[in-house]
Amino acid sequence: MKKIKVLQIVPSFNVGGAEGLVLTYLRNYDNSCMDMKAVSFYASSGSIYDKIIKNENLPVVYLNKKSSLDILFLKQLKEEIKKFNPDVIHTHMSALKYVVIAGTLGKPIFHTIHSEVLTDAGIYDRFINRFLFKKYKVTPIALHEGLKIDINRYYGCTNTVVISNGIDIDKFRNGTNIRDELGINMEAFVLCHVGSFSYPKNHKFLIEILKKVLEYKPDSYLILVGKGTLEENIRELVLEKGLEERVLFLGNRSDIHNVLKSSDVFVFPSLYEGFGIAVLEAEASSIPIVVSDRVPKNICVSANIKRLSLDASIDNWCEAVIECENIKNTVLCTDIEKFDIKNILNKLYSTYIERIVPIKG
C-alpha cells in the first residue's frame, strides 16, 4: 500500500461541522498509509477543538491570519505547503481560493462541500469554485448522493465524488449517563439537541416542542449543546416562555457521547442540512430520534428514527417525541457501521490514490 502525504486546510478550528470532520480525520487516520497534517489560517482561539489538538498533540500548524481581508498570511501558507510537500491537498469551507492563490494547482486538490450549495459558500467563492471544478479539475466532495447531484448541476461539473462524514462509533456506543452531573433526576424525560445556535437548526421550534411536551410530561428537560450567534436570542425566548428551569444550555462539550447517553430522545428539526452528523452520533448512541424531513435520508439508518415534515403541527411533533419514552433498550444499529470513521478514511484514501496516479503518471 502506497503511503501518501495529505494536507487538510481549514480557516480555523472553531467548533463546527467542517472543523469537526478534519479533527476526526486527524485523530483516526491510519499512519501506515497516510501521513496527515492540518493547517489553520487563524491562530488558536482556545476552542474545545483547539484544546483537543493541544492535549493530543495533533499535527496542526496555526498561521497568523488577522481578519477576513488579511492576505499577508499567504506567504506562510505557501511555505507550509512547500515544507510538507503533500501528495494531496484537501480544503474545506473558504480555504480553497487561498490555496490556489498560494500557487498549488500542480497538486491534486479536493474540496469538501459541507452544506447545500447555496449556503456552503458565498457568491464570490461559488464563482471561483465553478472555475476550479471545471477548468482545473479540483475534485469536489459531496457528503451524500443528493448533494452530489446538486453540485454537478450547479457547477456544471461531472467529477464530484461522495464521501460521507464519519464518527468514532465505539465512543458513542459506550457513553456514560451523567444526569447527576447535569442536575437531572433519573425519572425525568430528557430531550436533547446538538448543533450551533444558527438559523438552520431551528431552535425556536425546539422551544415550542418542549413547551408542548411539558403539558403532558411536566418533569421534562431540553438539553442544548452548542454555541452560536443566536444563542442569546434563544436564551431570551426561554425566559419569555418561563422555561429557564427546564432548558439546559451546555455550550460546546467534548463529551457529547455522554450527554446523548443521558437523554431519552434526540430532536433535530433542522430547516436544512448538508449532512447532519449529530444525527449519526445519536443513532450510534442507540437513543430514539425525531428529525425533520430536511435531514438527508441516507443517514437515517436506525430503526428508531422518525422523520417529520416541518409543516406538521406542533402536536404531531410533540406526539412523536413523547412516543419515544416507550422505546427502551434500543437495539444497536448495525447499518451505521458504514459511517464509522475508519471505513470513511479507507474510502478517502482510495479516492486520493485514484486522483494521484493519473496526475503523476
PyMOL commands that set and color helices and strands:
alter all, ss='L'
color gray80, all
select helices_A, chain A and resi 17-28+48-55+74-84+95-101+117-120+123-135+145-155+169-173+179-182+199-201+203-216+231-240+256-261+277-284+297-299+314-326+334-339+341-360
alter helices_A, ss='H'
color red, helices_A
select strands_A, chain A and resi 4-10+34-40+60-62+88-92+109-112+139-142+161-162+189-194+220-225+247-251+265-268+289-292+305-308
alter strands_A, ss='S'
color yellow, strands_A
deselect
rebuild
show_as cartoon
